[in-house]
């Protein structure tokens, strides 16, 4: 992977990341360094691990060591976390810089609860998010229609006691081809390429 694709920049500071197991993993030390302004982020992270354990978060189950390029150019094992675990770590950092993330997480959590209580909100929000990302209106309508159709078909299959993962995979692939003219495999390649540009 190109080194430019393996970095994200937050407030002028580079945060190393790596694509692993179909998701992004971020260097915990880099994120801690940005959010705390600590002169020794590794030590801060070491102390934070103990705090997380006291709070019931098990870093040793959630943190993985992946090989990332260090400042000296050498490749070294580095504590990394996926997006979900990284957000949990950020919640335990007492910093003004971390506060916007915490407020955003609270907002997203509240929206999710509202969507559980009123499922139509989820569809409205999905449409809004697609619009914000710049997707064309006809694509959004097809996407939302495809999701609704898939749900109806999935419910029908459950009633008929069809529950093999292979069958659901075939269904999803056929719907994708009919809706977008692309198989799931082709769609994933496009999505992966788009994510690598972020």
C-alpha positions in Angstrom: 0.0 0.0 0.0 1.3 3.5 -0.9 2.6 5.3 2.2 0.3 8.3 1.5 -2.7 6.0 1.7 -1.4 4.7 5.1 -1.5 8.1 6.7 -4.3 10.4 7.9 -3.7 13.9 9.0 -5.4 15.4 12.1 -4.7 19.0 13.1 -1.4 18.9 11.1 -0.2 15.7 12.7 0.1 12.4 10.8 -1.7 9.4 12.2 -0.4 6.1 10.9 -3.0 3.5 9.8 -3.1 0.2 8.0 -5.8 -1.8 6.2 -6.1 -5.1 8.0 -8.9 -7.7 8.2 -11.1 -5.6 6.0 -11.0 -2.5 8.2 -8.7 0.4 9.1 -6.5 0.1 12.2 -4.9 3.3 13.6 -1.8 3.7 15.7 -2.9 4.2 19.2 0.2 6.1 20.2 -0.3 8.6 17.3 -3.9 9.3 18.3 -2.9 9.7 22.0 -0.1 12.1 21.0 -2.5 14.3 19.0 -5.2 14.4 21.6 -3.1 14.9 24.7 -0.1 16.9 23.5 1.9 14.5 25.7 5.7 14.8 25.3 5.9 11.0 25.8 2.7 9.5 24.2 4.0 5.9 24.7 4.1 6.4 28.5 0.7 8.1 28.4 -0.7 5.1 26.5 0.8 2.7 29.0 -0.9 4.5 31.9 -4.1 4.8 29.9 -4.2 1.0 29.5 -4.3 0.5 33.2 -7.2 3.0 33.5 -9.1 1.2 30.7 -8.8 -2.1 32.5 -10.2 -0.5 35.6 -13.2 0.7 33.5 -13.8 -2.8 32.2 -12.3 -2.3 28.7 -9.8 -5.1 27.9 -7.0 -3.6 25.8 -5.4 -7.0 25.3 -8.5 -8.3 23.5 -9.1 -5.1 21.5 -5.6 -3.9 20.6 -3.5 -5.6 18.0 0.1 -5.2 17.2 0.6 -4.5 13.5 3.8 -3.5 11.6 4.0 0.2 10.9 6.7 2.5 9.7 8.4 4.3 12.6 9.8 7.9 12.5 13.3 6.4 11.7 11.9 4.6 8.7 12.1 1.1 10.2 9.1 -1.2 10.3 8.1 -1.9 13.9 5.2 -3.6 15.8 2.8 -0.9 16.9 -0.3 -1.0 19.1 -3.3 -0.4 16.8 -7.0 -0.3 17.2 -9.9 -0.4 14.8 -12.4 2.5 14.6 -14.7 1.2 17.3 -11.9 0.5 19.8 -10.2 3.8 19.0 -13.4 5.7 19.8 -13.6 3.8 23.1 -10.0 4.8 23.9 -10.7 8.4 23.0 -13.6 8.4 25.5 -11.1 7.8 28.3 -8.8 10.6 27.4 -9.5 13.8 29.5 -8.6 16.4 26.9 -10.3 19.4 25.3 -9.2 18.0 22.0 -11.0 14.7 22.6 -14.2 16.5 23.6 -15.5 17.0 20.0 -15.2 13.3 19.4 -17.0 12.5 22.7 -19.9 14.9 21.8 -20.1 13.4 18.3 -20.2 9.8 19.7 -23.0 10.9 22.2 -24.9 12.4 19.2 -24.5 9.3 17.1 -25.6 7.1 20.1 -28.7 9.2 20.6 -29.6 9.0 16.9 -29.2 5.2 16.9 -31.6 4.9 19.9 -34.1 7.1 18.0 -33.8 5.0 14.9 -34.5 1.8 17.0 -37.7 3.5 18.3 -38.6 4.9 14.9 -37.0 2.9 12.0 -38.1 5.5 9.4 -35.6 7.9 10.9 -32.8 5.5 9.8 -33.9 5.7 6.2 -34.2 9.5 6.3 -30.7 9.8 7.8 -29.2 7.4 5.3 -30.6 9.6 2.5 -29.2 12.7 4.2 -25.7 11.1 4.6 -25.7 10.0 1.0 -26.6 13.5 -0.1 -23.8 15.0 2.0 -21.4 12.6 0.4 -22.4 13.9 -3.0 -24.2 10.8 -4.4 -26.6 11.6 -7.2 -30.3 11.5 -6.3 -31.2 8.6 -8.6 -28.3 6.5 -7.1 -29.6 7.3 -3.6 -33.2 6.2 -4.5 -31.9 3.0 -6.0 -29.8 2.3 -3.0 -32.6 2.9 -0.5 -35.0 0.8 -2.6 -32.4 -2.0 -2.8 -32.1 -2.0 0.9 -35.8 -2.2 1.4 -36.3 -4.9 -1.2 -33.5 -7.0 0.3 -35.1 -6.7 3.7 -38.4 -7.8 2.4 -36.8 -10.8 0.6 -34.8 -11.7 3.6 -37.9 -11.7 5.8 -39.6 -13.9 3.2 -36.7 -16.3 3.2 -36.7 -16.5 7.0 -40.4 -17.3 6.9 -39.7 -20.1 4.5 -36.8 -21.3 6.7 -34.0 -20.5 4.3 -31.1 -19.5 6.5 -27.9 -20.6 4.9 -25.3 -17.9 4.6 -24.5 -19.0 1.1 -28.2 -18.4 0.0 -28.1 -14.9 1.5 -24.9 -14.2 -0.3 -26.4 -15.2 -3.6 -29.5 -13.0 -2.9 -27.4 -10.0 -2.0 -25.2 -10.4 -5.1 -28.2 -10.7 -7.4 -29.8 -7.6 -5.9 -26.6 -5.7 -6.3 -26.3 -6.7 -10.0 -29.9 -5.8 -10.7 -29.7 -2.5 -8.9 -26.3 -1.2 -9.7 -25.1 -3.4 -12.5 -22.2 -4.5 -10.3 -21.6 -7.6 -8.3 -20.8 -7.4 -4.6 -17.1 -8.2 -5.4 -17.0 -5.3 -7.9 -18.7 -3.0 -5.5 -16.2 -3.9 -2.7 -13.3 -3.0 -5.0 -14.8 0.4 -5.7 -15.6 1.0 -2.0 -12.0 -0.1 -1.0 -10.5 2.2 -3.6 -12.7 5.2 -2.4 -11.8 4.6 1.2 -8.1 4.5 0.4 -8.4 8.0 -1.1 -9.8 9.4 2.2 
